[in-house]
Amino acid sequence: MSAWVIAAWLMLGGSTVLLFIGMPVALTFITVNIVGAYVYMGGEAGLAQLARSSVSSITAFSLTPIPLFVLMGEVLFHTGLALKVIEGIERLIRRVPGRLAVVAVVAGTVFSAISGSTIATTAMLGSLMLPVMLSKGYHPTLATGPIMAIGAVDMLIPPSALTVLLGSLSGISISKLLIGGVMPGLILSVAFVLWIVLRVRFAPHLAPATEDQPGYTGWERWKPFFLYVLPTLSIFGIVVGALAQGWATPTECAALGAFATLVLAACYRALSFDALLKALKGTAAISGMILFIILGATTFAQILSFSGASNGLVQLIMGQGWSTGAIVAGMMLMLIFLGIFVDQVSMMMITLPIFMPIVQALAIDPVWFGVMFLICMQLGLLLPPHGLLLMTMRGVAPPSVTMAHIFRAVVPYVLMSLLLLAAVFWLPGIATGLPRRFG
């Protein structure tokens, strides 16, 4: 057995085993890194180099958008502006089959445009809208499915902390990756709305035939939209517009977005000291976790490369004579399979050290590949039995909603995401059109 095969089994196999037995992601890769550095990088000298690489990996300026994007969503949720946005959307959507489920999708799309956390979006919509829908007679599958599905779309629509993380770990342009996720995310949101409307039209028992709602007319109906929804969406316009036009770097756009969110909350007199403190605490906790994971991921890739495992695996795959399309399809299938068992960050850390050299060797468009990678990670959030958003929904749902309901509810949205992945695979312009249009 060649040396690189042993290294691959030690690094990739060891990390996979530790993840499956339940060790936290960051600790898993730090443990494997210590062993790998000692074995393949010269004992104590290797451990010293590991420490230097770990420090440099988390002091990179390109990671600055992560806490700023997270802060935007935390401020939105803790100041109560999210409730105002839901009210504004709910007043506008009337006489639509499955109205509240449609409201959840539209509201979730708006939150995705200024929130960097999929879990926060799902938890908030689940705790606010799920009890209302169940009380009005919605079937549990129709009530829970749209909330989980649109929470996963948060990963595609900027700002997204995981998109920044993917760009940083893979070397793909962060700004192009952020812009590239806009079109697929919006396509999924529209598809979800159409599915809900058609599903309820053909199966009316899933939702009440008529819903009691105040008969707002004229300005009273449109007032919350202009006062809350439109200003909130303007933050998305600031971030994506500045990115698309090249007026600002991703870090500067994140700072603009965070500042605009704080100003907006202050204008509504919702930015109390308590709300700001909660938002900052939440941001610190999430950002610290992500940075700790980056620390392990970067050095993991370096040790794989140094030991020869990365180059050996790349040569093994390239030597099979497969077409570029077959190799990319195989990588996507591997990501979907991993999504059943491990979280999104683990997927990146296990696969990127192997995938990115192949992408570079085959001259694959990195933005196209990166957007498909994001779609696969978004799928992983929804795949039974360990999908993170399934567990989040179980945590906020009442006892009457069972795991069987949650698993059934998510099936059509998983299928739509798979169709989107196939569409992006065959029509790369869906992912690369906007980044190319704006240079």
SVG drawing of the C-alpha trace seen along z (x, -y; Angstrom):
<svg xmlns="http://www.w3.org/2000/svg" viewBox="-64 -57 75 59">
<polyline fill="none" stroke="black" stroke-width="0.4" points="0.0,0.0 1.5,-3.3 2.3,-6.1 -0.4,-8.5 -3.1,-5.8 -2.2,-5.3 -2.2,-9.1 -5.7,-9.3 -7.0,-6.6 -5.5,-8.2 -6.7,-11.8 -10.0,-11.3 -11.0,-8.0 -10.0,-9.1 -12.0,-12.4 -15.1,-10.5 -15.0,-8.0 -14.7,-10.7 -17.6,-12.7 -19.9,-9.6 -19.3,-8.8 -20.5,-12.3 -17.3,-14.3 -17.8,-18.1 -16.7,-19.1 -13.9,-21.5 -12.5,-19.1 -12.6,-16.3 -10.4,-18.1 -8.0,-19.6 -7.4,-16.1 -6.7,-14.6 -4.6,-17.6 -2.4,-17.1 -1.8,-13.5 -1.2,-14.3 1.2,-17.2 3.2,-15.0 3.4,-12.1 3.9,-13.9 5.4,-17.2 8.4,-16.3 7.2,-15.7 7.5,-18.8 8.5,-21.0 5.3,-19.9 3.2,-20.8 4.8,-24.3 4.0,-24.8 0.4,-23.6 0.1,-26.3 1.4,-29.0 -1.0,-27.9 -3.9,-27.8 -3.4,-31.4 -2.9,-32.7 -6.1,-30.8 -8.4,-32.7 -6.8,-36.1 -7.5,-36.3 -9.3,-39.5 -11.5,-37.6 -13.4,-36.1 -14.5,-39.5 -18.0,-39.3 -19.0,-36.3 -19.7,-38.0 -21.1,-41.1 -23.6,-39.0 -24.6,-37.1 -25.1,-40.3 -27.6,-41.5 -29.9,-38.6 -29.4,-38.7 -30.5,-42.4 -33.5,-41.7 -34.7,-38.9 -34.0,-40.4 -35.4,-43.9 -38.8,-42.5 -38.5,-43.9 -39.1,-40.3 -42.6,-40.4 -43.4,-43.6 -42.1,-42.1 -44.4,-39.1 -47.4,-41.4 -46.6,-43.5 -46.4,-40.4 -49.5,-38.8 -51.7,-41.8 -50.8,-41.8 -51.3,-38.1 -55.0,-37.4 -57.4,-34.8 -54.6,-32.4 -54.8,-28.6 -52.7,-27.8 -52.3,-31.5 -50.3,-31.3 -47.9,-28.7 -47.3,-31.1 -46.8,-33.9 -44.1,-31.8 -42.2,-31.3 -42.4,-34.9 -41.4,-36.1 -38.6,-33.6 -37.3,-34.8 -37.2,-38.4 -35.4,-37.2 -32.9,-35.3 -32.0,-38.6 -30.7,-40.1 -30.0,-37.1 -26.9,-34.9 -28.3,-32.1 -30.6,-29.3 -31.3,-28.0 -32.4,-31.4 -34.8,-31.8 -36.3,-28.4 -36.6,-28.7 -38.2,-32.1 -40.8,-31.2 -41.5,-27.9 -42.1,-29.5 -44.2,-32.4 -46.2,-30.9 -46.5,-27.2 -48.8,-27.5 -51.1,-29.9 -51.3,-27.6 -52.0,-24.5 -54.7,-26.4 -56.4,-27.4 -56.6,-23.8 -53.5,-23.4 -52.2,-19.8 -48.9,-19.4 -47.1,-18.5 -48.3,-21.7 -47.5,-23.8 -44.0,-22.6 -42.7,-21.9 -42.5,-25.4 -40.9,-26.8 -38.0,-24.2 -37.7,-24.5 -37.4,-28.3 -35.0,-28.2 -32.6,-26.1 -32.9,-28.7 -31.2,-31.2 -27.9,-29.5 -28.3,-30.5 -29.5,-34.1 -26.9,-36.6 -25.9,-37.5 -24.9,-34.0 -22.2,-33.2 -21.7,-29.6 -21.2,-31.0 -18.4,-33.2 -17.0,-30.2 -17.2,-28.1 -15.5,-30.8 -12.7,-31.2 -12.0,-27.5 -12.2,-26.8 -10.5,-29.9 -13.6,-30.7 -14.4,-34.4 -16.6,-35.2 -18.4,-38.1 -19.1,-36.0 -20.3,-33.1 -22.7,-35.4 -24.1,-36.9 -24.3,-33.4 -26.7,-32.1 -29.3,-34.8 -31.0,-33.3 -31.2,-29.7 -32.5,-30.9 -35.3,-33.0 -36.2,-30.1 -36.6,-27.8 -38.8,-30.4 -41.1,-30.8 -41.3,-27.0 -42.2,-26.5 -45.1,-29.0 -46.4,-27.4 -46.2,-24.0 -48.2,-25.1 -50.9,-26.7 -51.3,-23.7 -51.1,-21.2 -53.9,-22.9 -56.0,-23.3 -55.9,-19.6 -56.0,-18.6 -58.2,-21.1 -58.3,-19.2 -54.7,-20.3 -55.7,-23.9 -58.9,-25.7 -61.1,-26.7 -61.5,-30.2 -59.3,-32.0 -60.5,-34.6 -58.4,-37.7 -59.1,-41.4 -60.4,-43.1 -57.7,-45.7 -58.2,-48.0 -56.4,-50.9 -53.5,-52.4 -54.1,-50.2 -53.3,-47.2 -50.2,-48.6 -48.8,-50.6 -46.7,-47.8 -45.2,-46.9 -44.0,-50.4 -43.0,-51.0 -41.2,-47.7 -40.9,-45.3 -39.6,-47.7 -36.9,-49.3 -35.8,-45.9 -35.4,-44.7 -33.5,-47.9 -30.6,-46.4 -30.5,-43.5 -30.3,-46.0 -27.4,-47.8 -25.4,-44.7 -26.0,-42.9 -26.0,-46.2 -22.6,-47.2 -21.2,-43.7 -22.6,-43.5 -21.4,-46.9 -18.0,-46.4 -18.3,-49.5 -17.3,-47.6 -15.6,-44.4 -17.5,-41.6 -16.2,-42.9 -17.2,-46.5 -20.6,-45.3 -21.1,-43.3 -20.2,-46.4 -22.6,-48.5 -25.4,-45.9 -24.7,-45.6 -24.7,-49.4 -27.9,-49.8 -29.6,-47.2 -28.6,-49.0 -29.7,-52.3 -33.1,-50.9 -33.7,-49.3 -32.7,-52.7 -35.1,-54.6 -38.0,-52.3 -36.8,-52.8 -36.5,-49.1 -32.7,-49.1 -32.7,-48.8 -29.6,-48.0 -31.0,-44.6 -31.8,-43.8 -28.4,-44.9 -26.6,-42.9 -28.5,-39.7 -27.7,-40.3 -24.0,-40.8 -23.9,-37.7 -25.6,-35.6 -23.1,-36.9 -20.1,-36.2 -21.3,-32.6 -22.0,-31.8 -18.9,-33.5 -16.6,-31.9 -17.9,-28.5 -17.3,-29.1 -13.8,-30.5 -12.9,-27.6 -14.0,-25.3 -12.0,-27.2 -9.0,-26.8 -9.3,-23.0 -10.3,-23.0 -7.4,-25.0 -4.7,-23.0 -6.4,-19.8 -6.2,-20.6 -2.5,-21.6 -1.6,-18.3 -3.5,-16.3 -1.4,-18.1 1.9,-17.8 1.4,-14.0 0.7,-13.5 -2.9,-12.2 -4.5,-15.1 -2.3,-14.6 -2.6,-10.8 -6.4,-11.0 -6.6,-13.5 -4.3,-11.4 -6.4,-8.3 -9.7,-10.0 -8.2,-11.7 -6.7,-8.4 -10.0,-6.7 -10.8,-8.3 -14.1,-9.7 -15.6,-12.8 -15.6,-16.1 -19.4,-16.0 -19.3,-12.5 -16.7,-13.6 -18.7,-16.6 -21.9,-14.5 -20.0,-12.0 -18.8,-14.8 -22.4,-16.1 -23.7,-12.6 -21.0,-12.2 -22.0,-15.6 -25.7,-14.5 -24.7,-11.2 -22.6,-13.0 -25.5,-15.4 -27.5,-12.5 -25.0,-11.9 -22.9,-15.0 -23.5,-18.8 -22.6,-21.3 -19.3,-22.5 -18.1,-18.9 -19.0,-18.3 -16.8,-21.2 -13.9,-20.2 -13.9,-16.5 -14.4,-17.2 -12.9,-20.5 -9.2,-19.4 -9.9,-16.7 -12.5,-18.4 -10.8,-21.8 -7.6,-20.4 -9.8,-18.4 -11.8,-21.5 -8.6,-23.3 -7.0,-20.5 -10.1,-20.1 -10.6,-23.9 -14.1,-23.7 -15.9,-27.1 -15.4,-27.5 -18.5,-29.7 -20.7,-27.1 -19.2,-24.3 -19.5,-26.5 -23.2,-27.2 -23.9,-23.5 -21.9,-22.8 -24.2,-25.3 -27.3,-23.5 -26.0,-20.2 -25.4,-21.7 -28.9,-23.2 -30.2,-19.7 -28.3,-18.3 -30.2,-20.6 -33.4,-18.9 -32.4,-15.3 -33.7,-12.8 -32.8,-11.6 -30.3,-14.1 -31.0,-17.2 -30.3,-20.2 -33.5,-22.1 -35.5,-18.9 -34.1,-18.9 -34.7,-22.6 -38.4,-22.2 -38.8,-19.3 -37.5,-21.6 -40.0,-24.4 -43.0,-22.3 -45.7,-21.3 -46.1,-17.6 -48.9,-17.0 -46.4,-17.4 -44.4,-14.1 -41.1,-13.3 -43.1,-11.3 -45.0,-14.5 -41.7,-16.5 -40.1,-13.8 -43.1,-13.6 -43.4,-17.4 -39.9,-17.9 -40.0,-15.3 -41.5,-17.6 -39.1,-20.4 -36.1,-18.0 -37.3,-16.9 -37.5,-20.5 -34.0,-21.2 -32.7,-18.1 -34.5,-19.4 -32.8,-22.8 -29.4,-21.0 -30.0,-19.2 -31.0,-22.4 -27.9,-24.2 -25.8,-21.2 -27.2,-21.3 -27.7,-25.1 -24.7,-26.7 -25.9,-30.1 -28.5,-29.9 -25.5,-30.1 -22.9,-32.1 -25.2,-34.5 -25.4,-37.2 -21.7,-37.0 -20.6,-37.3 -23.1,-40.1 -21.7,-42.2 -18.1,-41.2"/>
</svg>
